[in-house]
């Protein structure tokens, strides 16, 4: 599969999100859009949940066994998903979602080995641990201070 057109622009945005510590806010936006579109039970919804779980586990410092380029690409895919004005604006009925689907499918395909490794790590965790790791902060501007998450 080829890299989606203009995707490099989103890699730069993803890098800024990561540097500014804004990953939780992005994940909250992706969750809201996923719920608004009614994707929670679909295959795409499960893929989005996996991407979000990986990002939260990385942000909390629990999972770092990921290629930095994979993380950047995953975050860029999520930025693309939440951006209302991308190749096909979201306000176009049905069409506005097609490009989001294509980009997320490409991300899942491009980094399938990294995602499979994360899924194996995730399956080895207890449900209680996963609830803590994957819980989005109440405040999307939350920062990690002295090893504790401020909610």
Beta strands, then each sheet from edge to edge (+ up, - down):
strand 1: 144-145
strand 2: 148-149
sheet 1: 1+ 2-
end
